Structure formats: C-alpha cells, structure tokens
Amino acid sequence: MRVYLPCTLPALARVVAAREFGPAPLTGYAVTPALTEWYASGDTEELEYVALTEAARASLRMLAADRADGVKVAARRVVVAADVPDEDVTAGVDLRERARVRLARAVPMEKLAAVHVDDPSAVEDVEAAVAALPAADDGDGDARFTVDGAEAHELMWYATQEIPDLIG
C-alpha cells in the first residue's frame, strides 16, 4: 500500500541517519475505504493526491510544533511516500481526515518511494500558514484562508536518491 508520511527536513535527516522512518506507531495518509466512499467519483490518482494533501497539512503542523519547541526548521512542507505491506496499516474512522492511517512498524529506507517537498518559492506562504495555524484552529476564517494558501503550492517530487541533496 502506498502511504504518505508527513515530515520536515530535519526529521528527514533523522530518517536517513536511522535508515528508517520511525519509531512506530506512525501516522500516515493513504487511500482508505472511508476516503474512497467519500470521494466516490475520484480515480486512484485523484485519491492519492487527496491523501498526499492531507499529509502535507500534517507536515505544516509538524513545522509549527518544531518551531514551538525552538527547533530551527525551513518553512517547507515534506511528505515521504512509502510502499508498505497492507497488514502494517490500519485505517482510522476520523471523518475530518478520511485518509488517516496508523502504521504498526517503522518503515525501512528501502520502502521509501519518493519525497515531496515545497519549492523554495512557497516559503513565504508556508511561513504565513504556520503563524496562522493557532487562529485557524480557533475558527478564524481569515487565518484558515492563510493556511489554505500554503496548499496552493504543489509539492515538488524527488527521487529517493535525491534525499541527500534535500537535507544537505
């Protein structure tokens, strides 16, 4: 099963150092039965894009958490695509995040398929989105609009062989 794992650039460096994405359990996003039912008209590619977008939103939250902890992190969302055995994945029933899944095991580097990262041109909008998250969570419509603005940027695709360049 293809799973999209939210990440940040510092966390990606830790994945490389550990040679696995972990520790388990992990939260990821995938094409789940709930997502398929909700988005009935979509084909597999469209459903995978929805899962990738939800993972990118989770990456934005990870950036905010790192910043709150004083970690210096570039304002670029990161999503790692991995192919994992179906039996390692459990789909949730969160109606707000229909693509959300839990992984029972850490994901070895060999199972990573690609990395999706914001282009540097998105940094300003991602910075604004990180700053607006608390107000957006409190229901502020303008803040929600700012957070959604980060999603207007498509994540760039990188092969796993390019990971050292991303974290270097």
Salt bridges, closest charged atoms under 4 A:
ASP83 OD1 - ARG2 NE 2.69
ASP88 OD1 - ARG105 NH1 2.33
ASP94 OD2 - ARG96 NH2 3.53
GLU97 OE1 - ARG100 NH1 3.07
ASP118 OD1 - ARG77 NH2 2.67
ASP125 OD2 - HIS153 NE2 2.52
GLU127 OE1 - ARG67 NH1 2.84
ASP137 OD1 - ARG61 NH2 2.62
ASP148 OD1 - ARG144 NH2 2.80
GLU151 OE2 - ARG57 NE 2.60
